[in-house]
């Protein structure tokens, strides 16, 4: 079964909720342009700024421009609207190393296999990890607009060139087919899209209300559209409140007792 384009479903649902299906809207305001004019330019932009799509990306010597600095490939920068950089993907980096099946050293915890270990072995590994963590130098990703990435460490003179390939995450806009938006967040996205489309219709059609023509008097009931458009601020506030929370996977959090 092919993947369904969620944009079509969203447009049909919004049309039903706004009650515009029976209206003969002008071409400039018809449902056919809602996706390109409103959702792609406004709704996706706003939603992605709070809950962006996390895309894997690999830093290699080919795009390194200086000590601890990399440039994002032009093809990626042109095809994706980059919003920022996340963190190093230590799980992927660990699997790329041959040191006890993990990265080890100062960069990541050791992924030693626990099969065949007794209690003393596991306790010793924990003691080694605790001891090593005291002397580890943290590595932090710093994104600089429009397409530069820099790795910073506790010691500014640390040279990270020995890490030939570094898997990271990039924060980018969601896809226009909406397939990158989790289903658990789709209800909020639909509410935001509905408010954006209602605002688009209201702002454009209000100038045609009560217009006298040689054929008839044009009278449209725009109060409902205006009320639904005004709900945009409520939806945006909901996104702001959920921005720094466990519900946002791209937001790093530290939970302590």
C-alpha positions in Angstrom: 0.0 0.0 0.0 1.6 3.3 -1.0 2.1 6.1 1.5 -0.8 8.5 1.5 -0.1 12.2 1.1 -1.4 13.8 4.3 -1.7 17.2 2.7 -4.8 16.2 0.7 -6.5 14.8 3.8 -5.7 18.0 5.7 -7.2 20.2 3.0 -10.4 18.2 2.8 -10.7 18.2 6.6 -10.1 22.0 6.8 -12.6 22.6 4.1 -15.3 20.7 6.0 -14.5 22.5 9.3 -14.6 25.9 7.7 -17.8 25.2 5.8 -16.4 26.5 2.5 -17.2 23.4 0.4 -20.4 24.8 -0.9 -19.0 28.3 -1.6 -17.9 29.2 -5.1 -14.6 30.8 -4.0 -12.5 32.8 -6.5 -9.5 31.0 -7.9 -7.2 33.1 -5.8 -8.8 31.7 -2.7 -9.8 28.2 -3.8 -8.7 25.1 -1.9 -6.3 24.3 -4.8 -3.8 26.9 -3.6 -4.2 26.5 0.2 -1.3 24.1 0.3 1.2 26.2 -1.5 0.1 29.7 -0.4 -0.8 29.1 3.2 0.3 25.7 4.7 3.8 25.5 3.0 4.6 29.2 3.7 3.1 29.8 7.1 1.8 26.7 9.0 4.8 24.5 8.4 7.2 27.3 9.1 5.6 28.2 12.5 5.2 24.5 13.5 8.8 23.6 12.6 10.3 26.5 14.6 8.9 24.8 17.8 8.9 21.1 16.8 11.4 20.7 13.9 12.2 17.6 12.0 15.4 16.0 13.2 17.5 14.9 10.1 20.7 12.8 10.4 23.8 14.3 8.8 27.5 13.2 8.7 30.4 15.6 9.2 33.4 14.4 7.1 36.8 15.9 6.2 35.4 16.8 2.7 33.3 19.6 4.1 35.7 20.7 6.9 36.8 24.4 6.4 38.9 24.9 9.5 39.7 23.6 13.0 36.5 22.1 14.3 34.4 23.8 11.6 32.3 22.3 8.9 30.1 23.6 6.1 26.8 21.9 5.4 26.7 20.5 1.8 25.1 22.9 -0.6 22.6 20.3 -1.9 21.3 19.8 1.6 21.2 23.5 2.3 19.3 24.2 -0.9 16.8 21.4 -0.5 16.1 21.8 3.2 15.2 24.9 5.3 17.8 24.5 8.1 16.7 25.8 11.5 19.7 24.7 13.6 21.9 21.9 14.7 21.2 19.3 17.4 23.8 17.1 19.1 26.3 14.4 18.1 24.6 11.1 17.6 26.6 9.1 20.1 24.8 5.9 19.5 25.7 5.9 15.8 29.2 7.1 16.5 29.7 4.3 19.0 28.6 1.7 16.5 31.2 3.1 14.0 34.1 2.5 16.4 36.0 -0.8 17.0 37.0 -0.1 20.6 35.2 -2.8 22.6 32.2 -2.4 20.2 32.0 1.3 21.1 33.7 4.7 20.9 35.2 4.7 24.3 37.9 7.2 25.3 37.0 10.8 26.0 34.2 10.9 23.5 31.5 8.5 24.6 30.7 5.8 27.1 32.1 2.4 26.4 29.6 0.0 24.9 31.2 -3.2 26.3 29.1 -6.3 25.8 27.7 -7.5 29.1 27.2 -11.1 28.2 29.4 -13.3 30.4 30.1 -10.5 32.9 29.6 -11.2 36.6 28.6 -8.7 39.3 32.2 -7.7 40.1 32.9 -7.0 36.4 29.9 -4.8 36.0 30.7 -3.0 39.2 34.2 -2.4 37.9 33.0 -1.1 34.6 30.7 1.4 36.5 33.6 2.6 38.6 35.7 3.1 35.4 32.9 5.0 33.8 32.5 7.2 36.9 36.2 7.9 37.0 36.4 8.6 33.3 33.5 11.0 33.4 35.4 13.3 35.7 38.1 13.9 33.1 35.9 13.9 30.0 35.8 17.0 27.8 32.2 17.7 26.6 31.7 18.3 22.9 28.9 20.7 21.9 27.6 21.5 18.5 27.1 25.1 17.6 25.1 26.0 14.4 26.0 29.3 12.8 23.7 30.7 10.1 23.3 30.0 7.3 25.1 26.7 6.9 28.2 26.4 9.2 28.7 24.0 12.1 31.3 24.3 14.8 32.2 21.8 17.5 33.1 23.4 20.8 34.9 21.7 23.8 35.7 22.5 27.3 39.3 23.2 26.1 39.2 25.7 23.3 42.4 24.3 21.8 41.1 20.7 21.5 41.6 19.3 18.0 38.7 17.1 16.9 40.2 16.3 13.5 40.9 12.7 14.7 37.1 12.1 14.5 37.0 11.5 10.8 33.3 11.0 10.6 30.9 12.6 13.0 27.2 11.8 12.9 25.0 14.7 14.0 21.4 15.8 13.8 20.1 18.8 11.9 16.9 20.6 12.6 14.9 21.3 9.4 11.4 22.2 8.3 8.9 19.4 8.0 8.1 18.0 4.6 5.2 19.6 2.6 3.5 16.2 2.4 3.3 16.3 6.2 4.6 12.7 6.5 7.4 13.8 8.9 4.9 15.2 11.5 4.2 12.6 14.2 0.5 11.5 14.4 0.4 12.6 18.1 1.1 16.2 17.1 -1.1 16.2 14.0 -4.2 17.5 15.9 -2.3 20.7 16.9 -0.9 21.1 13.4 -4.4 20.8 12.0 -5.7 23.5 14.3 -2.9 25.8 13.3 -3.5 25.1 9.6 -7.2 25.8 10.0 -6.5 29.1 11.7 -4.0 30.1 9.0 -6.4 29.2 6.2 -9.3 31.0 7.9 -7.1 34.1 8.2 -6.1 33.9 4.6 -9.7 33.7 3.5 -11.0 36.4 5.8 -8.3 38.9 5.0 -8.8 38.4 1.3 -12.6 38.1 1.1 -13.5 40.9 3.5 -13.0 43.4 0.8 -15.7 41.8 -1.3 -18.3 41.8 1.4 -21.4 43.9 0.7 -20.2 44.9 -2.8 -22.9 46.2 -5.1 -22.7 44.7 -8.6 -25.0 44.9 -11.7 -26.0 41.3 -10.9 -26.5 41.2 -7.1 -25.4 42.4 -3.8 -22.5 40.3 -2.5 -23.0 39.5 1.2 -20.8 37.0 2.9 -20.9 35.8 6.5 -17.2 36.3 7.5 -17.6 36.4 11.3 -17.1 32.6 11.6 -13.9 32.8 9.6 -12.7 35.7 11.7 -13.4 33.8 14.9 -11.5 30.7 13.7 -8.6 32.9 12.4 -8.3 34.5 15.9 -7.6 31.1 17.4 -4.1 31.1 15.9 -2.6 32.8 18.9 -4.0 30.2 21.2 -2.4 27.4 19.1 1.0 29.2 18.9 0.9 29.7 22.7 0.3 25.9 23.1 3.3 25.2 20.9 5.4 27.6 23.0 4.4 25.9 26.2 5.2 22.5 24.8 8.5 23.7 23.3 10.7 22.9 26.4 9.2 19.7 27.5 9.7 15.9 27.4 7.2 15.9 24.5 9.7 17.6 22.2 12.3 15.1 21.2 14.6 17.7 19.7 14.8 19.7 23.0 17.7 18.4 25.2 16.6 18.1 28.8 18.3 17.1 32.0 16.1 15.4 34.6 17.5 15.1 38.1 16.0 14.0 41.4 
